[in-house]
């Protein structure tokens, strides 16, 4: 990069785009140069809101030479086309989770980005929470010993208006499902980051409360390749919504992480936490926009470093595939009423 600031363009100007705009503008070496929306009317609104040129034609947007990194903030089922177009235009890419709504579409993205030599980063901002990093460090250093059990609970609530607010939320084409692939995927990603590869899964999803195509409740039993077992419970139907919770149990002790904070740290050797890691804690248990944008900023900053130093970002395409493949397997297990085994 020869410019003093890394130029950003944003595709998709819905609610989550504001987190990207705030983050880019607080990073000294970054600059928002343009946005791209779906219609002329939305583009005009976005230009006024964000104070930068706005496009509704993607090809024209991608012709801008001052865009180095594109943030894709479209609906989940419309990630593939703009990402592939951006990659072919030589732009590095940050996309909101999930990478796409199916492993097939996600693999296509990964393949094109690799062939075009561009970096691909998928937003899983909770990986950058200081409390989570402390938990992961403890596990990696063997503080819990051999892992035995890992549980991910995402017992959230969304009212009917949430799903009516966009024509894609809760649909199979636009969302890929609902509670697990949209809301639960963040904590499922953390579970897999700690517990590693899954050997098999048996799951059940149902639509109990909302008038949507996707599930508003899902559960799964997991066996990991390291011999540990685990469970997932995810929902958007559990009023009033409770903080997401990650429980990690090993032969030497247990750590519980809830709502972005470590709430239990119980080791047989009696070691305690030396510092309270709660600065960036937040939860979307009942309000999706209550999530702190500063974790987005931390991940975007890490992506900029990866681009400038020509290395893989922490959460690249293959990393992001893990949670998508597991959730897809839970859906398949529920549909076929059988255990799904991983290679």
N, C-alpha and C positions, 0 to 999 in steps of 0.2 A: 504494500500500500504506500503510495507516494503522497497522498493528501494528508493534511494535518488532522482532519476528522474523518471518521468512517461514516459514509452516507447510508442512511436507512430509508427504505420505502416500505409501506405497510399495505398489504392487500386484505381488504375486509375491514369495515369501519364500525362494527358493532361494539357492544359493551366492553369486551376484553381488549379491544384495540387501545383503549385508554391506558391500560396498564403498560403497554408497550411504549406509548407516547411519553408517559411520565418517566419511565425508566431511561429511555433514550435521551431525554432532555436533561436528566440529572447526571448522565455520564459525560465527563469532560471531553472525551475523545470521540464522541458520537454526535451525529446531527440528523434530524429528521428532514428529508428533502422533499418527499411527496407521498401521497396515499392514493389508493385505487379502490373504488367502490363499484357496486353492481349496476347502478343506474345513474343517469345525469343528475337526477334530483338528489340522490344520496351523496354523490360526489360533491355537489355544491354545498350541501350541509356540512360535509366533512371538511371541506376547505375552510369554511367559516369557523368551524369548531377548533381545528388544529392549526390554522394559520399557515398552511402550506399548499402548493398546487395539488389539485385532486383530479384524478382521471377516472373514466368509466370504461375505457378501452385498454385492456391489459397489455396489448402489444405496444401501444404508444407509451405506456407507463414504463415498460421494460427497456425501451430505447434510451432512457436516461442514463448517461454514462456516470453520473455522480451517485448512483445507487450501487453500493457494494454488497449490502445485505438486505434481503427481503424478509419481513415478518409476515407470515401467513396467518390471518385471524378470521378466515372464513368458517362456515359451518364444517363439521368434521368430514362429511361426505363429499365436500368440495375442496379438499386439500390437494388431491393428486394433480389435477390439471394445471392450476397456477404454479405449483411447485415445479412440475416438469418444464413448464414454459420458462420460469425463472432460471432454472438450472441450465437450460439450453441457451439462455441469454448471458450465461457466465456469472450469475449472481449466487452468492452464498445464501443459505436459507435457515431461518428460524420458523418453526411452525408450532402452533398450539397443539396440545394433546387431543385425542390420540393421533398418531401419525396419519391414520386413515380409518375407515370403518371396517375394513377387512384386511387380513394378512396379504391377500393377493394384490390389492391396491397399494398397500404399504411397501411390499417387495418391489413393485414397479418403481415407486419413488426412489427407493434405495439404489436400485440398479441404474437409473438414469443419473442420479446425483454422482454416483461413483464414476460412471463413464464420462461425465462432463468435468470431473475433477473439482467439484464444489463441495463445501462443507454443508452438512445437514445436522441441525440441532432441533430437538423436540422439547418443548416446554414441559418439564416436570420440576417446577420451582421448589417443591418441598425437599428435594435433594440438597438444597442449599441452606436449609434451616440450621442454625448453629446447634440446636438441641439434637436434631437428627444426626448431624455429623458427629456429635459426641457419642451417641448411641452406636453408630456404625464403627467408629474408632474402637470402642470398647469390645465389640464383637470381633473385629478384625484382629485385635491384639490378644484375643483368647480369654477375655475377662469372664465370659459366660461358659467357657469350655465348649464341649461338643453340644451343638444345637439340638434341641429335642422337639420344640413346638413353636410355631409362629402363627399368630392370629391377626387378621385385619378386619376391623369392624367400622363400617361407614353407615351409621344409622341416622340418615339425614331426612329432612323434610322439604318438599317443594309443593306449593299449593297448585291448584288447577290453573291459575293465571300464569304461572311460570311456563307451563307447557303451551299455553295459548299465545304467549308473547312472541313466539317465532314459529313459522310454519314447518320448521325442521326438527325442533326438539322432540325427542321421544319417538321419532320415526326411524325405520330401519335404514332407509336410504340416506337420510341426512345426519342421523346420530349414530347409526349402527346398532342401536339398542336403546338403553336409557341409563338406569341407575348404576350399573357396573361400568360400562364403557365411558360414560360421561363423568359421573361424580366419583365412583369408587376407584377408578383407575389410578388416581394419585397415590392412595394408600396401598393399593395392590402393587404398584411400582416399587414402593419402599419395602414392602414385604419380600419381593423377589430380589431386591438389591441386597437384603440381609441374608435371606435363606437360600438364595441361588436357584439353580435350575429345578424345574418340576419334573417328576417322574410320571405321575398320573393324577387325574382329577375326576371327581364325580360331583356334578352340580345340578341345581334345580333353580329355574327362574320362573316367576309368575307376574302377572299384572293384576294387582289386587284392588287398587284405589283409583288410579288415574285412567282417563280415557286416552290411552296412547298405545302405539304398536309395540314399543319396547317394554322391558320389565321395570316394575317399580320395587321389586324385591328379588334378591338372588342370594343363594347360599352355595357353598362348595366345600368339599373335603379334599385336602391335598396330601400327596406324598412327595417329598423332595428327594432328589438323587443322593443327597448326603445322608438319607435315612430318617430325617426328621419328618414330622407330619404338621398339618396346619389346617386352618379354617378361614373362610371368608364369609362375611355377612354384609351385604350392601343393599341400601334402600333409599328411596326418596318419598316413602309413604309413612314414615314413623314420626308422628307429631309429638313434640314440637321440633324435633331434630336434635341430635346429640353429637358432641364432638367426636370426630373420627379418632380411632384408637388402634395402636399397633402394639401387640404384646409379643415379646421375644423371650423364650425360656431356654436355658441351657442347663447342663449338669452342675454348673457352679453358681447359678443364680438367675435372676430375671430382671428385665427392664421393660417398663410400660411407658409408652409415648402417646400422649393424648392432646388433641387440639394444638399441636405444635410445641408441646412442653413435655419434658420428662417428669412423670408424676410418681413413678416408683423406680427405685434403683436398689435392688436387694441382692447383694452378693454374699456368698458364704464367708468370704474373708473379711467382711465388714467394711470394705472400701465405700466411701461416700462420694457424691459429686462435689467437686471443688468450687464450681461456679454455677450460678443460675442462668441457664441459656434460654431466656424467654423473650429476648428483645423483639424478634420478628415472628412471634407466635400469632397465629390467627386461624380461624376455622370458617368454612362455608356451610356449617351444619344446617342453617335455616335461611341464609342469604348468600347467594353466589358472589356478590360483589363486596362482601366484607373481607375478602382475602387480601392480605397486605401486598401491595405491588412491589415492595422492596425485594422480595424473593425473586420476582421476575427480573428485577434490575441486576441482582447478583448473577443470575444465569445468563442474561444478555451480555454482561461484562465478561463472563468466562468465555462465551462464544467469540466475542471480539478478540480476546487474547488468543484463542485457538486460530482464528483467521490470520491474525498478524504474525503468529509464530508457526504457521503451517503445521498444526497438529489437530487430531480429532477432538471435538468438543466432548465434555464429560458425558452428556446424554445425546449420543448420536443415533442414527437410524436403527442399527442393529440392537442397541440397548433398549430403545423404545419399543421394539418388536416384542420383547418378552411379555410385557403385560397385555398387549393386544392379542398375542397368540393364546395366552392363558384364558382371557375373557372369551375369546372365540371358542375355545375348547369347552368352557363352561356352558355356553349357549348350545353347542353341539351335544354335549352330554345330557343336558336337559331335554333337548328335542328327541334324542335317540334312547334316552333312559338307560345309559350305560357308562361305564368308566372309560375315559379317554386317556390313552397312553401316549407319552411323548418319546420321540426318538432320542 
